[in-house]
Amino acid sequence: MTAISAPPRIDDIRAAAGRLSGLSVRTPLLESPVLNERLGGRVLFKPEVLQRTGSFKFRGAYNKIASLSGDERGRGVVAFSSGNHAQGVAAAAAMFGARAVIAMPADAPRTKTDNVRRMGAEIVPFDRFSQDRAAVVRPWLDEGMALVPPFDDPFVIAGQGTIGLELVEQASALDAALDAVVIPCGGGGLTGGISVAVKDASPRTEIWAVEPEHFDDTRRSLEQGKLVANRPGHTSICDSLLTAEPGALTFAINKTTLAGAVAVSEDAVRHAMREAMALLKLVVEPGGAVALAAILSGAVDVRGRTVAVVLSGGNVDPDAYAAVLAG
């Protein structure tokens, strides 16, 4: 395996794009004239809900597994995930014919667990509030299986950064100079990868991370200049973003590239999910809708600006989604 001991650079992201060529979906940029008029700016949506497995996670998972040697893939891969990374790993592992064992929270949405099993991966359930997910997968790592981390890995971050490459090219084709890019943030791999790619092409473009309220570890870490964990005792509908704290690699990137981070309420997220359906005709899961929630609530101002918004995933439980749409 080729080792990268530091956060990925633009050449690493371009290499990831080469590996993913013809395999990942080059998701489009979408626009809503109604929303542009309402917000007084130009908003370009990057719908990773249309990506393979329904979220951006396939990009990073495939790039990581592709970086392993044939012998390493032959021993299988292991991961831990609330669902979207699990699906990305399951799909990528199946493409290489590799065994995949994935620890998933017992309360993960059924649509996500069903999809992981359908792709041939083995699920090990655990309690996200009382068990250490890294400890849960330790027996398989001790057997020699390779870990595919959800965010704090240079190959994973580089894979997610391919979204940034596409964003820059697609915005240029629309003659749109990006003033800002607004991105959902859990562990920080998506924001980190995209920010490296976008900042390389357009240093003036602001990068904003968006988190659910009570899970704003990146926002507070940026304020304090060091890694800060989330306070225990809270829950959120944004299951895909409930990390304990930022990753060391991701924070090393984000503390130098982000303009800032904001937190949004559960009500703002539900409203954003309804607006995504009404205006864009897209099914967006709660965690995937936080960036849209940020611009709709005014947490990130788009007036007079051109702003790209990443809709990071659409894997939502049908019953839960129906309840959100019903208001």
Salt bridges, closest charged atoms under 4 A:
ASP11 OD1 - ARG14 NH1 3.30
GLU31 OE2 - ARG42 NE 2.77
GLU48 OE2 - ARG59 NH2 2.85
ASP107 OD1 - ARG128 NE 3.05
ASP114 OD2 - ARG110 NE 3.35
GLU122 OE2 - ARG99 NE 2.79
ASP142 OD1 - ARG138 NH1 3.68
ASP153 OD2 - LYS64 NZ 2.95
GLU166 OE1 - LYS46 NZ 2.69
GLU166 OE2 - ARG59 NH1 2.97
GLU169 OE1 - ARG26 NH2 2.92
ASP179 OD1 - ARG204 NH2 2.46
ASP200 OD2 - ARG14 NH2 3.37
GLU206 OE1 - ARG305 NH1 3.18
ASP216 OD2 - ARG219 NH2 2.55
ASP216 OD1 - ARG220 NE 3.21
GLU223 OE2 - ARG219 NH1 2.80
ASP239 OD2 - LYS112 NZ 2.81
ASP267 OD1 - ARG270 NH1 3.31
GLU275 OE2 - ARG38 NH1 2.51
GLU285 OE1 - LYS112 NZ 2.87
ASP301 OD2 - ARG303 NH2 2.87
